[in-house]
Amino acid sequence: MHTEEGRNVLIPQLTYCRYWERKDKFLFYEDTCKEWTIFAVIDGSFQYEFNEEKGIAAFGDLIICPANTVLRRVVISPLTFFAIRVRWRINDLVRVGQAEPPRFVGKTSIADTKRLAGNYSLMKQSEGLSEEVKLWLCGHYMQDIWLLYGKECNKWPWPAERQAGKQPEPIMNEASSLIRKHAFETVDLKEIAAQLRLSPARLCQKFKASFGQTPIQFLTELRLEKARQLLLETTMTLDQISEYIGYQNAYYLSYIFKKHMGVTPSAFRKTHRV
């Protein structure tokens, strides 16, 4: 996603997503949101107050509460909603932490409620899946909700250059680009380290300091993302997919997929394909 001027913007990355149905009261009147939290109301209503923000939220409303904020809330009518915790990233590459300008907090009402309800319905269907699969699926639906959010605000969130968060070293951005470029080939991270004039250990250390994950974790994430896409959008066999994304065979793809996703590729395709 980009601003109208073509600048990078922040988008939410889910760390938690919980569906609540017809909740008649919150466990606590006052609680501290330790992470950035989004309340997405599906049905019912509640009253909220934090910092200078207060009001009533109902269907179509998104309530965005900053990290480390004391939130007071009272259910007005039986409440069905998603409680979503997020961190922020620049496009799909850089995780930047939790420092955002205060103008993007409080309530935003989404006009396109039909599209919003469709996303909520799909998110609800992910309940009962493993946490990793659920967050991946809900993260995709949340991206579409974020498009609606940006439309209502008539602007896109926070240009990256205005962020107070620590930015990765240029050489680590180069490392990330190289891994992404060759992700679906036979990747030798030692060669990438040598190309950047770093030892493999130093590359791993600096990469993790910049992005919160090792190069191999980043590579695996890219490959599994592509595998999920191919499973859902094509009829390719597991052997074809494994070859496409750089794994030696379907057995190894199945091993890695189940290790990280909690289900086999075949089960994932059967469950989620329309």
N, C-alpha and C positions, 0 to 999 in steps of 0.2 A: 504494500500500500504506500501511496505517496500523497503529499499535499498537492494542491493545484499548481504550486510552483515547482513540483517535481522533487521536493525534499523528502528525506526519509522521515517516517513517523513511528511512534510507538504503538504496538498492538498487544493485547493481553495474552499471556500464556498461563493456562490454568494449572494451579497446584492442588485444587480441591473443588469438588462439585457435588453438592448434596441436594437431593429432591425431598421436599417436605410437603405432605398433603393434609389439608384441613387442620392445620395446627391452631388450637384455640388459645394458646398463650406461649410466650417465650419462657425458657427456663429461668432466665434472669432479666429483670427490667433493665439493668445496666451491665454492659459487658465491654471489653476492650478488643477491638479488631486489630490483631497483631500483624496481619497482612492486609494489603489492599483487598477490599471485599465488595462484591457486587450482589445486591439483592434484586432478583428478577421475579416480579410478582405475576403469577398466572391467574389466581383467583383470590377473592377476599381483599382485605385491606389492613394496613397497620400504620400507626403513627410513629414517627422517628424524630430524633433530635441528636445532632452531634456538631461540635464547633458552632458555627453560625447558621448551620442548616437545620431546618425543621419543616415538617409537613406531614401529609398523608400520602401513602403510596398504594396504588391499586393496579389492576391489569394494564399492561402497556408501559409501566414505569420501571426504569432502572435506577436504583439507588447506589451510588458509588461512594464508598467510605474509605478514606485514606488509612494507611497502616498506622498502628500505634495510636488509635483514636478511640475515645470513650463514646460508645453508642448507647442511647436510650431508646427503647422501642416498646410499644404496646399493641397487641392485636386488637383490631376493631371488629372485624368479622372473620370467621374461620379462614385461615390463610394457607394457600397453596403457592409454593415458590421454590426457586433455586437459590441456594446460598453458594456463591462462587468466590474462591480466593484466587488472586492472580499476582504474577510478577509481570514485568513489562520487557518487551524486546523490540529491537529496531528491525523492522521487516521480519525476516526469518533467520537472521544471522546472529545478532549480538544481544546477549542478555545484559540488561543495564541496571538491575536492582529495583529500588522502590522509591526513588526521589522524583516526584512529579509535581508540576505547578498546581496550586490549589483551585484554579478556575475549572478544573474538570472533576469536581466532586458535587455531591448532592443529587437531585432528581432530574432525570431526562425522560420525557414521555415520547414513546415511539408511535408515530402516526400509522405506519403500515402494520397494523395489528394482525392481519391475516398471515403475512410472512413471518412475523414474530411468533405467532402461535404455532406455525408449522415447525419452526426451529425448536420450540419448547417440546413439541410432541416427539420429535426425533431424539432430543436429549433425554426425555423420560424413558425412551425405549432402551437406553444404555444402562439403566439401573439393573443391578444384579450381575453385571459383567465384572471382570477383574478391574481393579482401580486404574491400571495403566491403560487398558483398552478404553475404559469409560472416559478418562481424561482426554485421550486422543480424539475420540469421536466428538465429545462435547466441545473440545477446543475448535474443531472445524465448524460446528454450528455456531459457536460463539463468534467466529470470524465474520459470519454473515450478519449476526446481530450487531457487531461492531460497525459494519458498514451502515446499518440503519441508524446507529447512534451518531456516527459522523455526519450523516445527512441531516439529522435533527439539529445538530450543533452548527451546521452550515460551515464546518471547517473540520480539518483532521487534527488529531491530537499532536501535541508537542514535537516540533522539529528536533531531530536528534542533536543538532549543533547547539541547542539551548539547554540540553540536559546537564545537570550538575553531576551525574554519575560518572564514574571512571570509565574512560574509553580504552579499548584494547590498543596495544602497541601496533604501529603500522605493519611490522613484520608478521605479527600474528593474524592480522587481517589477510595478509598475503598467504599465510599458511592455510587459513580457512578457505580461501578462494581456490588454492591448489587442490586441497582435499575434495572440495565440492566439484571441481572440474573433472577430476579423475575418479570420482566415487564409485562409478560402475565399471571400472576397469580393475585389473590386478594392481592394487596400490601397494607400493613399498614406502612406508613412512620413513625408513632410513634414507631413501633417496630424496624425499621431500626435505628432511632435516639437512641433508648435505647441500641441497640446492639453496637453502636459506643460511648456510654456513653455521649450523647449529649441530650439537650432538643430539642423538635421539632423546636422551634423558632431559636435556635442556629444552628441547622442543615441547616435550610432554609437560614439563614444569611450567613453562611460560604460557602454553596454550590453556592449561587448566586455570592458571591465575587470571587469564583474560576472559575465558568463556565458561568457567565452572565445570568443565568436563575435559577428559583427555582426548587426544586426536582420534584414538580408536573408538571411543564412545561416540564422538561426533560422526565418524564414518559409519558406524553401525546404525546410528539414528537416521542418517540419510538413506541408507540402504533399506531399512525397514519401512521408512516412509514410502519409498518407491514400491516396495513389495506390496504394501497394503493397497496402494493405488492400483497396481496391476491386478491384484486379486479381485478387487471390486469392479474394475472398469474393463477388463479384458477376459478372454477365455484361455489365456496362456496357461500351459501346464507348469507345475512346480519346477521341473527341470528347465524349462524355458525362462522362467522368472529368475531362478538362481543364476543362470548363465548371464542374463541381462544385467543383474545388479552386482555381478562380480564375485559371487560365491561359486565354489567348485562343483556342487551338486545339490539336488533337492533335499537330501538327508541333512546336510549341514545347514541349509536354509531353514528347514523345519526345526532343527535343534536351537538355532539362534532365535528364531521367531517365537517359539514356545517359551524359551528362557526369559525373553523380554516382555512378551505380550500375554503370557499365561494361557494361550490356546495355540493349537496347531494352525498352520496356514489354511488347511482344508476346512477346519471348523470355523475359522474366522470368515472365510468366503461364504460358507453355507449360512452362517448366522446373519451377516450384514449385507449381503448382496440383494438388491431389489429384484 
